[in-house]
Amino acid sequence: DTEVTQTPKHLVMGMTNKKSLKCEQHMGHRAMYWYKQKAKKPPELMFVYSYEKLSINESVPSRFSPECPNSSLLNLHLHALQPEDSALYLCASSFSSGEGNTIYFGEGSWLTVV
Amino acid sequence: GQQVMQIPQYQHVQEGEDFTTYCNSSTTLSNIQWYKQRPGGHPVFLIQLVKSGEVKKQKRLTFQFGEAKKNSSLHITATQTTDVGTYFCAGPRGSGTYKYIFGTGTRLKVLA
């Protein structure tokens, strides 16, 4: 079982829709992430929030809009997506041990864009 | 740019056989992490290695970090069907602590 919870688990949306993915963690981690994973590929970093501030945006198209309302919540707002955006979207959080960040992933949201 | 490659891409083994996956980075890493992702699941953290030449064991799993801190390996002794999944290594990109690049992954299938 993961301590990072994501909703919804599955989402089908049209290219003109607006939807949001939600993520919550109560481990007290101060870094939260969005990753995108296509089938048979490794996770690709999209965004990182550190102490509720956006610290990394990996040149993600503006049709993906992240939001961090507080230290436990992370949202990803979706608008005007393309079919190639269909993927598993993974939320994660991490703590720093001083030697690295141990990343805890949620179970993911399977997104299909039609 | 920085790349992290893993070999092999796929491996099928008979239950009870050993398995090894290798991870190679184009740049020196301050640390390396290993994750396991079951089919249909999400990546789960296994271990982190920090020191040059470090070896760590978790039951049947042995992890090693190369002397030059550019490569790593994961060895599973006497595989079981529960070992099925994709194994990823991940290393920090540049000096940042949040940007972890995941390796290409090795998908393991264990035949009973």
Interface residues (C-beta under 8 A of the other chain):
Chain A: T2 A31 Y33 K40 K41 P42 P43 E44 L45 V48 S50 S55 I56 L90 S94 S96 S97 E99 G100 N101 T102 I103 Y104 F105 G106 E107 G108
Chain B: S30 N31 Q33 Y35 G41 H42 P43 V44 F45 Q48 V50 F88 A90 P92 G96 T97 Y98 K99 Y100 I101 F102 G103 T104 G105 R107
